[in-house]
């Protein structure tokens, strides 16, 4: 991880790319229900907000090793965003 700033940019970029993919999928898929589409969009936005919150507010009294572990977990949680889009295609 290069910096916290870059991590937040990666989170935003991935979230917005996935939102664009969802809207494109909705446009071209006629069998997609509005409720399922709305649920996926809400999950993406909530996960994005949660990841940004975790990035902005790590444990205040942590040492550098635990901070590195914290940010590695945040990066790993980025994969949850991709898994949410897979729910759209089910």
Order of alpha helices (4+ residues) and beta strands (2+ residues): alpha-alpha-alpha
